[in-house]
Amino acid sequence: MIKKTNIEEKLLQVKERRSDPQKIIQDVYQILNNSTSIDLRIEKNLGSSPSQVENAFCFDKLKTANIYHIDQIKQICIDYRLRFLDSKYFKGDIPKEAIDKIKNLEKDHDLDLKGFKIVAPSKLFKLKDKDDPLLFAPIGNDYYYLIHKWGNDLHPLRRLFAWPFKSIVNLALVVLLGSYLLTLLVPSGLFSKSNTSAEFWIIFFFMFKSSASVIIFYGFALGKNFNPGIWNSKYFNT
């Protein structure tokens, strides 16, 4: 049996491959010790959007393993076709364990956390399901603190299924490969008595054109987009 994908583990792997831990620690230290950082009380009164919020964490009490940059979150969302959106768009249930962790963080750091964001599949921002959300709070300057992960792990093949939608090149390669396999399934001599290479490539071209037409129609009709274009989009038809 193929092991399911723990998205928190994958996010940590991206962080380890693509960043310098010391730089992250230094950046966050500077953010939290900047005398000109945003006054959270004023931000709340002005009704700022979550993307502008900074939470004044106590640096010494943070778990550095839970600190992620927006680029790392973006990469995992693109790889697995996930969304990174404000918690107000989330339609699932926030578990009591996550609420308890928020309360403990607020008590330990003596602050009121705000600006929560969640990583989850698109469908969880429209209807309830069980797949693997991650709850973050902003630190500032595109850094986020991972508070809690809950739900089931992702399907082990989700990254493979999401790969064609990372770019138009990936999608074209999949259509080409699929058309070639479909062409191989056509019985020899179905359209003529002779089995020539020219006939094979004519059938292949027909398969490719038909498959591409269906995908283009499906994409335009439902307003679908590629992973880099939807990872932080709040609109459903993407």
C-alpha positions as CSV (number, residue, x, y, z in Angstrom):
1,M,0.0,0.0,0.0
2,I,1.3,3.5,-0.9
3,K,1.8,5.7,2.1
4,K,-0.3,8.9,2.1
5,T,1.3,12.3,1.9
6,N,1.8,14.3,5.0
7,I,1.8,17.8,3.7
8,E,3.5,19.2,6.8
9,E,6.5,16.8,6.2
10,K,6.7,17.8,2.6
11,L,6.6,21.5,3.5
12,L,9.5,20.9,5.9
13,Q,11.4,19.2,3.2
14,V,10.9,22.2,0.8
15,K,12.2,24.4,3.6
16,E,15.3,22.3,4.2
17,R,16.1,22.2,0.5
18,R,15.4,25.8,-0.5
19,S,16.5,27.9,2.5
20,D,19.2,28.7,5.0
21,P,17.9,28.1,8.6
22,Q,20.2,30.7,10.0
23,K,18.9,33.4,7.5
24,I,15.3,32.6,8.5
25,I,16.2,33.0,12.2
26,Q,18.0,36.3,11.6
27,D,15.2,37.6,9.4
28,V,12.5,36.8,12.0
29,Y,14.6,38.2,14.8
30,Q,15.0,41.5,12.9
31,I,11.2,41.6,12.2
32,L,10.2,41.0,15.8
33,N,12.8,43.5,17.1
34,N,12.1,46.2,14.6
35,S,11.0,49.3,16.5
36,T,9.0,50.5,13.6
37,S,6.9,47.3,13.3
38,I,3.1,47.6,12.9
39,D,1.0,48.5,16.0
40,L,-1.5,45.6,16.0
41,R,-4.1,47.6,17.9
42,I,-4.0,50.3,15.3
43,E,-4.2,47.8,12.5
44,K,-7.2,46.2,14.1
45,N,-9.0,49.6,14.4
46,L,-8.2,50.5,10.8
47,G,-9.6,47.1,9.6
48,S,-6.5,46.1,7.7
49,S,-6.5,43.0,5.6
50,P,-4.8,39.8,7.0
51,S,-2.0,40.1,4.5
52,Q,-0.9,43.4,6.2
53,V,-1.0,42.0,9.8
54,E,2.1,41.3,11.8
55,N,1.9,39.3,15.1
56,A,4.4,40.5,17.7
57,F,5.6,37.0,18.8
58,C,8.3,36.7,21.5
59,F,11.3,35.5,19.4
60,D,12.8,33.3,22.2
61,K,9.6,31.3,22.5
62,L,9.1,30.5,18.8
63,K,9.9,27.0,17.4
64,T,12.1,27.7,14.5
65,A,10.9,24.5,12.8
66,N,7.5,26.1,12.5
67,I,8.6,29.2,10.7
68,Y,8.1,29.3,6.9
69,H,8.6,31.8,4.2
70,I,5.9,32.6,1.7
71,D,8.0,31.1,-1.1
72,Q,8.2,27.7,0.6
73,I,4.4,27.7,1.2
74,K,3.8,28.7,-2.4
75,Q,6.0,25.9,-3.7
76,I,4.1,23.2,-1.8
77,C,0.8,24.7,-2.9
78,I,1.9,24.6,-6.6
79,D,3.3,21.0,-6.3
80,Y,0.1,19.6,-4.7
81,R,-2.5,22.1,-6.2
82,L,-3.5,23.6,-2.8
83,R,-4.7,27.0,-1.8
84,F,-3.2,29.4,0.8
85,L,-6.1,31.7,1.8
86,D,-7.4,33.8,4.7
87,S,-9.1,31.6,7.3
88,K,-12.4,33.5,6.7
89,Y,-12.7,31.6,3.4
90,F,-12.3,28.2,5.0
91,K,-15.5,26.2,5.1
92,G,-14.4,23.3,7.1
93,D,-14.3,23.0,10.9
94,I,-11.4,24.3,12.9
95,P,-10.6,21.5,15.5
96,K,-10.6,22.2,19.2
97,E,-6.9,21.2,19.3
98,A,-6.0,24.1,17.0
99,I,-8.1,26.5,19.1
100,D,-6.3,25.4,22.2
101,K,-2.9,25.9,20.5
102,I,-3.9,29.4,19.5
103,K,-4.9,30.2,23.1
104,N,-1.6,28.8,24.5
105,L,0.4,30.8,21.9
106,E,-1.5,34.0,22.9
107,K,-0.9,33.3,26.6
108,D,2.8,32.5,26.1
109,H,3.5,35.5,23.8
110,D,1.1,37.9,25.5
111,L,-0.7,38.9,22.3
112,D,-3.9,38.5,20.3
113,L,-3.2,36.5,17.2
114,K,-4.8,37.6,14.0
115,G,-4.5,37.3,10.2
116,F,-4.8,33.5,10.2
117,K,-4.3,31.7,6.9
118,I,-4.8,28.1,5.9
119,V,-3.3,25.7,3.4
120,A,-5.8,23.2,2.1
121,P,-7.3,21.8,-1.2
122,S,-9.6,24.1,-3.1
123,K,-12.7,22.1,-2.2
124,L,-12.2,22.8,1.5
125,F,-12.8,26.5,0.8
126,K,-16.2,25.7,-0.6
127,L,-17.5,22.7,1.3
128,K,-16.6,20.4,4.1
129,D,-14.1,17.6,3.7
130,K,-11.2,15.9,5.6
131,D,-8.0,16.6,3.7
132,D,-5.0,17.9,5.6
133,P,-5.3,21.7,6.4
134,L,-2.4,23.7,7.9
135,L,-3.1,26.7,10.0
136,F,-0.6,29.6,9.9
137,A,-0.3,33.0,11.6
138,P,1.7,35.8,10.0
139,I,4.9,37.0,11.6
140,G,5.7,39.7,9.1
141,N,7.7,40.3,5.9
142,D,6.3,37.2,4.2
143,Y,7.1,34.9,7.1
144,Y,4.4,32.6,8.7
145,Y,4.3,30.5,11.8
146,L,2.7,27.1,11.5
147,I,0.3,26.6,14.4
148,H,-1.5,23.3,13.7
149,K,-2.1,20.5,11.1
150,W,-5.3,18.4,11.3
151,G,-7.3,16.0,9.2
152,N,-6.2,13.1,7.0
153,D,-3.1,13.1,4.9
154,L,-3.3,13.7,1.2
155,H,-3.7,11.0,-1.4
156,P,-0.2,9.6,-2.1
157,L,-0.6,10.3,-5.8
158,R,-1.9,13.8,-5.5
159,R,1.4,15.4,-6.5
160,L,1.4,13.2,-9.6
161,F,-2.1,14.2,-10.5
162,A,-1.3,17.9,-9.9
163,W,1.9,17.8,-12.1
164,P,0.1,18.4,-15.5
165,F,-1.5,21.5,-14.1
166,K,1.8,23.2,-13.0
167,S,2.3,24.7,-16.5
168,I,1.1,24.5,-20.1
169,V,4.2,22.6,-21.0
170,N,3.5,19.9,-18.5
171,L,-0.1,19.7,-19.7
172,A,1.0,19.4,-23.4
173,L,3.4,16.6,-22.5
174,V,0.7,14.7,-20.7
175,V,-1.7,15.1,-23.7
176,L,1.0,14.0,-26.1
177,L,1.8,10.9,-24.0
178,G,-1.9,10.1,-23.6
179,S,-2.6,10.5,-27.3
180,Y,0.3,8.2,-28.1
181,L,-0.9,5.5,-25.7
182,L,-4.5,5.8,-27.1
183,T,-3.1,5.4,-30.6
184,L,-1.3,2.2,-29.6
185,L,-4.7,0.8,-28.4
186,V,-6.2,1.2,-31.9
187,P,-6.4,-2.2,-33.5
188,S,-4.1,-2.7,-36.5
189,G,-5.9,-2.5,-39.9
190,L,-9.0,-0.9,-38.4
191,F,-9.1,1.9,-41.0
192,S,-7.2,0.3,-43.8
193,K,-5.8,-3.1,-44.8
194,S,-2.2,-1.9,-44.7
195,N,-0.5,-1.1,-41.4
196,T,1.8,1.8,-42.2
197,S,3.6,4.4,-40.1
198,A,1.8,7.1,-41.9
199,E,-1.5,5.7,-40.8
200,F,-0.2,5.5,-37.2
201,W,0.8,9.2,-37.1
202,I,-2.5,10.2,-38.7
203,I,-4.4,8.4,-35.9
204,F,-2.0,9.9,-33.4
205,F,-2.7,13.4,-34.7
206,F,-6.4,12.8,-34.5
207,M,-6.1,11.5,-30.9
208,F,-4.0,14.5,-29.9
209,K,-6.4,17.0,-31.5
210,S,-9.4,15.4,-29.9
211,S,-7.8,15.2,-26.4
212,A,-6.5,18.8,-26.6
213,S,-10.0,20.0,-27.7
214,V,-11.7,18.4,-24.8
215,I,-9.1,19.7,-22.3
216,I,-9.3,23.3,-23.7
217,F,-13.1,23.2,-23.7
218,Y,-13.1,21.9,-20.1
219,G,-10.6,24.5,-19.0
220,F,-12.4,27.5,-20.5
221,A,-15.9,26.3,-19.6
222,L,-15.1,25.8,-15.9
223,G,-12.6,28.7,-15.7
224,K,-9.7,26.5,-14.7
225,N,-6.2,27.8,-14.3
226,F,-2.7,26.4,-13.7
227,N,-1.3,25.8,-10.1
228,P,0.9,29.0,-10.0
229,G,-2.2,31.1,-10.8
230,I,-4.5,29.7,-8.1
231,W,-2.4,28.9,-5.0
232,N,-3.5,32.2,-3.3
233,S,-6.6,33.0,-5.3
234,K,-9.8,33.5,-3.3
235,Y,-12.0,32.9,-6.4
236,F,-13.6,29.5,-6.8
237,N,-13.6,29.2,-10.6
238,T,-9.9,28.8,-11.0
